[in-house]
Amino acid sequence: MALTLYYNPASFFSQRARLAVEEKDVAYRSHIISHPSGEAIEPWYMRMQPNGTVPALKHGEIIKTDSKDIILYLDEITPDAPKFYPDSSIHGSDRVAYLTDLMQTISVEQISVGSLCYRQYTQDCKLPNRFDVKYAKQSFDAMGDEMRKLAEKHPDLRESYMAKIKVHEGRDLTNKENFLVALKECDSIMGEIEEELAQKWNGKFDNFTDSDPWLCCNHFTIADIYLATLLHRFVLAGQVKRMWGDGKRPYLAAYYARVQQRKSFQRACGSANNLFLSTVVPKLKHQMRKAFPRLLGFSVFAAALGFAVYVQYKGFPSWWPNNLKPKF
């Protein structure tokens, strides 16, 4: 029975799950969820994933709704493949658990939103320039208001919506001090990982072969999934210089260059930092699907994609309705 992965290409936690699926090389169906369109809080998705978050993995009647749980489940259903979480018989397995737990403490969302709001602490940030503290708070408030409306409209989902609203409003991702603390803690963790790589690679920075170890073991583990996606997110957030750039951490730089050559990474994360492909195109596809349900099938999406490419270079035509123009 094939897997179905619900994800958004720009979502950090989705990238973890998708990289894991690609690493296992198992057949799966992709279902892209459009964040800007609010698809993750639509009733059909909330009934399957009460947290209203991505990723989610469906396998028959089994549904996994956390990226780490998805990674562990993939180990369960692929008993003959190398384990993301190797047992104690594999050299370096103890470091897998330790470094995975260590990277789990990094507040990726705080760093991502903080980098959007406080550009003076970034360099070459690839996130939208118009996103500031005011815009962020307006967006968060709008999402909370929409969930309240949906809770009233769908009583069977009220409990799920109210629980998500509580989590949503309980976070202060635009807080500058929290952002700076998260950066400092992350910088320290990257220093520890640099030391780990230095011990493993011992002066080697390029010309890697399949026999060369990864972060903890000779094969790609959950620790590598965490590190690869973290480094990729730092590129998007403009935190490369702080974390490893300009010769600060040469092993991390070499690691990122190496992982970018990995086929699974290219398939899972290759377009993730292109916000046009990872955010705008999914939103247009979602809007077309809602506007013309089952009318033209694939041809509608093909037309939407062609139009999206035109918009990227030429802009929206004057006749295009304002309420269908993506805002992110």
C-alpha positions as a printed Julia matrix, in Angstrom:
328×3 Matrix{Float64}:
   0.0    0.0     0.0
   1.47   3.32   -1.11
   2.2    6.14    1.28
   0.7    9.61    0.96
   2.78  12.51    2.25
   0.98  15.76    2.95
   3.49  18.58    3.03
   4.41  22.08    1.97
   7.73  22.48    0.13
   8.64  25.63    2.11
   7.86  24.06    5.48
  10.97  23.15    7.46
   9.38  20.12    9.14
   7.95  18.98    5.81
  11.47  18.99    4.39
  12.6   16.64    7.16
   9.83  14.18    6.37
  10.22  14.4     2.61
  13.98  13.91    2.81
  13.4   10.8     4.92
  10.92   9.37    2.41
  13.29  10.08   -0.47
  16.18   8.47    1.43
  14.19   5.27    1.88
  13.32   5.34   -1.84
   9.79   4.1    -1.18
   6.83   4.78   -3.45
   4.68   7.61   -2.19
   2.03  10.04   -3.35
   2.62  13.76   -2.83
  -0.16  16.05   -1.67
   1.06  19.63   -1.36
  -0.7   21.74    1.26
  -0.8   25.48    0.57
   0.01  27.43    3.75
  -0.79  30.92    2.36
  -4.25  29.67    1.35
  -4.91  28.26    4.82
  -5.35  24.75    3.45
  -3.84  23.22    6.59
  -6.8   24.46    8.64
  -9.49  23.46    6.16
 -12.01  21.01    7.65
 -11.03  18.07    5.43
  -7.42  18.31    6.58
  -8.23  19.0    10.24
 -10.31  15.82   10.32
  -7.26  13.85    9.26
  -4.65  15.95   11.1
  -6.28  17.61   14.15
  -3.17  19.72   14.8
  -3.59  21.44   11.44
   0.12  21.22   10.67
   2.37  19.66    8.05
   3.78  17.16    7.42
   1.42  14.24    7.76
   2.01  10.72    6.48
  -0.89   8.4     5.69
  -0.34   4.69    5.18
  -3.64   2.85    4.96
  -5.41   3.64    8.23
  -2.17   4.74    9.93
  -1.51   8.48   10.13
   1.69  10.03   11.49
   1.6   13.75   12.17
   5.07  14.66   13.43
   8.24  14.72   11.35
  10.22  12.66   13.86
   7.41  10.1    14.17
   7.31   9.86   10.38
  11.05   9.19   10.26
  10.77   6.47   12.91
   7.78   4.91   11.14
   9.76   4.73    7.9
  12.35   2.67    9.77
   9.56   0.29   10.86
   8.22  -0.34    7.36
  11.64  -0.73    5.71
  13.29  -3.39    7.89
  15.94  -4.28    5.3
  17.17  -0.71    4.73
  19.8    1.08    6.86
  18.14   2.57    9.91
  17.74   6.29   10.48
  17.96   5.4    14.17
  20.59   2.61   14.18
  20.79   0.16   17.05
  23.71  -0.09   19.44
  25.57  -2.55   17.19
  26.32   0.29   14.74
  29.32   2.43   15.53
  28.23   5.99   16.26
  24.63   5.12   17.18
  24.97   6.83   20.56
  25.94  10.07   18.81
  22.88   9.82   16.56
  20.56   9.99   19.54
  22.54  12.7    21.3
  22.95  15.06   18.33
  19.36  14.52   17.14
  18.05  15.49   20.57
  20.43  18.44   20.64
  19.24  19.78   17.27
  15.66  19.17   18.34
  16.12  21.99   20.89
  16.79  24.58   18.17
  13.84  26.96   17.79
  13.67  26.91   14.0
  10.38  28.79   13.83
  11.68  31.54   16.12
  14.77  31.94   13.94
  12.76  31.86   10.71
  10.2   34.47   11.77
  12.83  36.56   13.57
  14.95  36.65   10.42
  11.92  37.93    8.54
  11.23  40.67   11.07
  14.74  41.8    12.01
  16.75  41.98    8.8
  19.67  43.75   10.51
  20.61  40.34   11.96
  20.66  38.61    8.57
  22.79  38.66    5.45
  21.49  37.71    2.0
  18.12  36.69    3.44
  15.91  35.13    0.78
  12.63  35.77    2.6
  10.17  38.45    1.42
  11.31  41.99    2.26
   7.83  43.29    3.03
   7.41  40.91    5.94
   7.97  42.84    9.21
   6.72  42.63   12.8
   3.46  44.43   12.0
   2.77  42.23    8.99
   3.61  39.09   10.98
   1.23  39.97   13.8
  -1.53  40.84   11.34
  -1.04  37.5     9.6
  -1.1   35.57   12.89
  -4.23  37.44   14.05
  -5.97  36.8    10.73
  -5.27  33.09   11.01
  -6.66  33.03   14.55
  -9.83  34.83   13.41
 -10.28  32.38   10.53
  -9.96  29.39   12.86
 -12.62  30.84   15.18
 -15.0   31.17   12.24
 -14.29  27.59   11.2
 -14.81  26.36   14.77
 -18.29  27.9    14.77
 -19.11  26.57   11.32
 -17.92  23.02   12.07
 -18.93  22.05   15.64
 -17.43  18.58   15.26
 -14.01  20.21   14.86
 -14.44  22.93   17.46
 -12.2   21.21   20.02
  -9.39  20.79   17.48
  -9.65  24.38   16.28
  -9.68  25.82   19.81
  -6.66  23.71   20.76
  -4.78  24.97   17.71
  -5.78  28.58   18.48
  -4.38  28.18   22.0
  -1.04  26.97   20.63
  -1.06  29.57   17.87
  -1.68  32.5    20.2
   0.6   31.17   22.93
   3.72  31.7    20.84
   5.52  35.01   20.42
   7.6   34.36   17.34
   8.12  38.08   16.66
   9.79  38.75   20.01
  13.24  40.21   19.31
  14.86  39.03   22.54
  13.62  35.47   22.04
  14.95  35.57   18.49
  18.42  36.68   19.6
  18.53  34.02   22.33
  17.53  31.36   19.79
  20.3   32.53   17.45
  22.9   32.4    20.22
  21.86  28.92   21.34
  21.82  27.66   17.77
  25.26  29.13   17.1
  26.6   27.2    20.11
  25.06  23.94   18.87
  26.54  24.46   15.41
  29.93  24.84   17.11
  29.5   21.45   18.76
  28.5   19.87   15.46
  31.54  21.43   13.79
  33.74  19.64   16.35
  31.91  16.37   15.66
  32.57  16.66   11.94
  36.2   17.6    12.54
  36.71  14.33   14.44
  34.97  12.32   11.72
  36.59  13.93    8.68
  39.99  14.84   10.1
  40.99  17.53    7.59
  38.92  16.34    4.64
  36.71  18.99    3.04
  35.94  17.67   -0.44
  36.21  14.71   -2.82
  34.03  12.58   -0.56
  33.21   9.0    -1.49
  30.49   6.61   -0.34
  32.89   5.16    2.2
  33.34   8.47    3.98
  31.21   8.86    7.12
  28.37  11.31    7.55
  27.7   13.13   10.8
  27.58  10.08   13.06
  27.78   6.89   11.02
  28.87   5.59    7.66
  25.28   5.88    6.44
  22.79   8.74    6.43
  20.84   8.89    9.72
  18.15  11.0    11.34
  20.92  13.26   12.64
  21.91  13.97    9.02
  18.29  14.68    8.08
  18.11  17.2    10.92
  21.43  18.85   10.08
  20.89  18.98    6.31
  17.49  20.65    6.63
  18.75  23.05    9.32
  21.6   24.28    7.12
  19.23  24.67    4.2
  16.88  26.75    6.34
  19.77  28.98    7.46
  20.45  29.76    3.8
  16.85  30.88    3.36
  16.89  32.91    6.58
  20.16  34.69    5.82
  22.07  33.09    8.71
  24.9   31.46    6.76
  27.56  33.95    7.84
  26.61  33.58   11.5
  26.54  29.79   11.44
  29.4   28.77    9.14
  30.25  31.35    6.47
  33.52  33.17    5.75
  35.58  30.25    7.04
  33.97  30.28   10.48
  33.13  26.56   10.39
  34.72  24.91    7.36
  33.42  21.42    8.16
  29.83  22.64    8.22
  30.44  24.4     4.9
  31.84  21.17    3.46
  28.93  19.18    4.86
  26.37  21.46    3.23
  28.2   21.32   -0.1
  28.32  17.53    0.14
  24.67  17.0     1.09
  23.51  19.2    -1.78
  24.95  16.6    -4.16
  22.81  13.86   -2.65
  19.94  12.87   -4.96
  17.43  12.53   -2.14
  18.23  16.05   -0.93
  17.87  17.47   -4.41
  14.43  15.88   -4.8
  13.21  16.81   -1.34
  14.74  20.25   -0.82
  16.06  21.43   -4.17
  13.3   24.0    -4.78
  12.37  24.63   -1.14
  14.21  27.95   -0.92
  12.65  29.21   -4.15
   9.56  30.84   -2.65
   7.93  31.21   -6.04
   7.98  27.45   -6.6
   7.42  26.43   -2.98
   4.78  29.01   -2.0
   3.24  30.91   -4.91
   2.71  27.96   -7.27
   1.03  25.76   -4.59
  -1.25  28.67   -3.67
  -2.27  29.24   -7.28
  -2.88  25.53   -7.72
  -5.02  25.45   -4.58
  -7.04  28.5    -5.63
  -7.65  27.08   -9.09
  -8.74  23.78   -7.55
 -11.24  25.55   -5.31
 -12.49  27.83   -8.06
 -12.95  25.07  -10.63
 -13.37  21.8    -8.7
 -12.91  18.75  -10.92
 -13.69  20.82  -14.0
 -10.58  20.53  -16.07
  -8.34  18.33  -13.94
  -4.71  18.39  -14.88
  -5.2   20.93  -17.69
  -6.32  23.54  -15.14
  -3.17  23.03  -13.12
  -1.03  23.14  -16.26
  -2.65  26.45  -17.22
  -2.19  27.77  -13.66
   1.46  26.8   -13.71
   2.0   28.51  -17.07
   0.24  31.6   -15.78
   2.38  31.51  -12.6
   5.56  31.48  -14.69
   4.24  34.43  -16.69
   3.45  36.32  -13.47
   6.93  35.74  -12.1
   8.47  37.62  -15.01
   5.7   39.98  -16.18
   3.54  40.56  -13.12
  -0.24  40.17  -12.81
  -2.35  41.57  -15.67
  -4.59  44.51  -14.81
  -7.77  42.42  -15.08
  -6.68  39.82  -12.48
  -8.9   40.03   -9.32
  -7.1   41.44   -6.26
  -8.47  38.7    -3.99
  -6.65  36.07   -6.05
  -3.27  37.76   -5.87
  -0.99  35.81   -3.47
   0.03  37.69   -0.34
   2.77  36.13    1.77
